[in-house]
């Protein structure tokens, strides 16, 4: 089964500054979720080993979002793609509270560069100044991305943040205003699973990427799979949150619960269409 992984942070240069590579915390979360050993590539911090792991798991593209507030580097997204061509889609991080600088970065990395999307993180604890996604002050960034056809990935859901930042109606405000803008909700709006699925049903420009929150160990995760199997089969994509879990286990966890007739949509086709990677 081929797959595009929408949440994969490689053990590469400044990506390693992420809290995701805190090994004691990683081992603890693996034990809690009964995932076995941490990936050897993550443990040894070896991107070459990760590429081998991707090949074994059938992950043909890893979407690698940068996180500048954790000493990340958007330039490392470029060098990652240059050093490992045909494996990664680097995603630059932008701060929409500074729209002019954000649009300049988007022009550099996406319009005139090889990146196919940006990421913004409204409420995560690592975000210096938090913001609601429907804040009109950031609409110039949405407008620019809409005009240029650039998808916006939002870290929208999950733990380590006040859940008020992730209220589904906030996304509805944006998606219904910018009908041509593709919004990808990383972490899938969890824990508001049913409500965010309703938003996606109403707004075909909203794509859910629940990643680990759709896994069999996640409370409410089964509802994402239910939606993927039926009503939202064209608007849900796969993600592992690597290194949060080994890639082969992540792929198996999704595929084993998806109907055969929709599995390739979720694992590959929906993401390929979004990024213009279709065969």
N, C-alpha and C positions, 0 to 999 in steps of 0.2 A: 504494500500500500504506500503510494507516494504521499508526501505531506509537505505543507508549508507551515513552519512553526512561527506563530505570531509573537512569541514572547521568549526569546532566547538570548541570554547575555553570555557571550563567549569569554573564556579566560584569557583575554587579550588586552594588553596595555592598560589603559585607564578604566576599562570595564571592570578590572579586578578591584577597583576602589569601592565598588558597590557593596553594601552590607550583605548582599546575596552570597558573597564569597567569605563570609565569617564562618570558618569551618566548624567550630563547636556548635554554633547555632544551626548550621546546615545538618550536621549529624543528629542533633536533637530532633529537628523537624522530620527527618527521614525515619527515625525510630518511632515517633509519634504517629506517623502515617503508614507504618509498616512497609516501607519502601526498600528495605535492605541497605546496601552500602551506597555511599555517595559515589557518583560517577568518577571513574578513574581520571578522566580528563579534567574534571573540576578539582579533584584532590591534588593532582599534579600541576594544575594550572597550565595546561598544554592545549593550545588551539588545534594543533595537528591531530592530537588524539580525539578532540571533539569532532573534527571532520570525519574521522573514521567511525565514531559513534553515530553521527548523522547518517552516514552511508548504511550502517547496519540497520538503523531504524527506519530508513526510507525517507528521511527528512531531506528534501532536495534544496530547500531554501530556509535559512534561519533569519528571521526578522530581529535585528539587534538594535534595540533602542538605547540611546545615550542618556545618561543622567548627569547633567552638568553640576547640580548642587552637591554631588558626591565626588567632586573632582574628576568628572568625566570630561571627554574631549570630543567635540563634533568632528574634528579632523581625524580622530581615530576611527570613526565610522567609514571615512573614505579609505584610509590605509588598510582597514580590515578587508574591504572589498577588493582592493588592489592586490593584497597579499594572498587572499584566498578567493580568487575569482570563481563565480558560478556557485557559490555556497551561501553567501550572506547578503542581506539587504540592510545596510546601515541606515539608522533613522536618527537624524539630528534632533536635539532637545531645544525648544525655544521658550522664551518667557513672553507670553502675550501681553503682560502688563506694560511692556515697552514695544508697542506695535511696530514702530519704524525699524528698530534693531531686529525684531523678529522677522519682518518681511525681507530685510536685507540678508539675513541668514538663510531664509527659505530660497531666495533668489540664488544665493551662492551654492547651496548644497543640493537643491532640487531642480530649480528652473534651469540653471546653467551647470549643474552637476549631476552625478549618477543616482542620487537618492530619490526615492519614489514616494516618500511620506515624511511627515514630521510627528514628533510626540510632544504633548503638553501634559502637565501633571498638576491639576488644580488644588487638591487637598492633601496630598501625601506629606508625611511629617518632614520629609527632606526638602520640600518646596519652601523657599525663604519667606515669601509673602503669598499667602493662599488667596484663592479667588474662586468665585462660582462661575461655572461654564457659561451661564447666560448673562454675565456682566457685559453691558453694552460697550464698555471701554475696550474690550478685546475683539469686538466685532470686525474691526479692520483686518485682523489676521484671518478670521474666517472668510471674509470677503475676498481677500487676496488668494487664499487657497482654493476657494470656489472658482474664481476666474481662471486660475492656472491648472485646475484639475488635479490638485494635490490632496490626497487623503490626510485627514488629521486623526492621529492616534491619541486617545485620552486615557491616562491611567485613571480609571473611573470605577472604584469598587475595591473590595478587599479589606484587609485589616490595617492596623497602625494609622488610622485616620478617623476623624469625626465623621460618622455616617451622613451627616447633613450635607457634606460636600457632594454626595453621590445620589441625591434624590433624583429619581428618573424624570420628574417633570422639568428639571433644569435642562436636560438633554432635549426633551421635546421642544422647549422654547427655541433652541438653536436649530435643531433639525427641521422644524416646520418653517423657520425663517429663511434658512439657506437650503433650499430643496435640492440644489445641485452639488452640495458639499457632502462628501463621504466622511462619516464619523465612525471610527472604530473604537468601541469601548473595551479597552483592555481590563481584565478582571470582571468584565461583563456586567458591571453595575451591582455586583453582589454586595449586600445580602438581599437587595430588592428584586429578586429573580422574576416573579410573575409580573410585577409592575414594569420592569425594564423590557420584558418580552412584549408587553402590550405596546410600549413606545415603538419598538422595532416593527411590530405589525402595522402600526399607523404610519411609520416613517421608513420607506424602503431605502433611504440613504443612511440608515443606522445599521451598523454591523456589530454583532456581539462577538467578542473574543474572551470567553470566560476563563480560558486556560485552566489553572489548577482548581478553580472554583466549580468546574463542571466534572471534576474527577469523582470517582465512586466514594472517596473518603470525605468529600466536602458536604456539609449540610446544605440542602437545597440544590445540590449539583444535578440531581436526577431530572429536575425540571428543565435545565438547559438541554439535556440530551433529548428529553421529550419534545421540546421545541425544535431541536435540530432534526429529529426524525420526521417531523411533520410540518407544522405551520411555518417555521423559520428556516427551512432547509437551504434557502438561498442567501441567508443573512447571518449565519454563524460560521466561525472559523476556528481552527485548532490552534492551541498554544500549550506549551509545556511549563512555562515559567522557569526553564533551565537557568541555573543548576538546582532549582528546587526539587527536581526529581529526574531520574535517568530517562533518556529519550525513548528507549525501547518500551519502558513501562508506561510512559505517558501516551505513546501512540496506541499501545495495546488497550489501555484503559478506555480511550475514546472508541476505537474501532470495534471493540467487543460489544459495545452497547448501541452502536449505530446500525440501522437497517442497511443491508448490502447496497440497495439502490440509491442511498443518499450518502454513503460513506465517502466517496471520492469528492462529492461536493464540499463537504465539511472539511475534509483533510487537505484538499488541494484546489478544486475548481473555483470556489468562491474567492479565495485569496489570490489566485492567479488572475482572475478577472479584474479584481480591484487594482492590482499592480501592473496590469498589461502584460502578463506572463503566459497567456494562453497559448496552447500548442498551435 
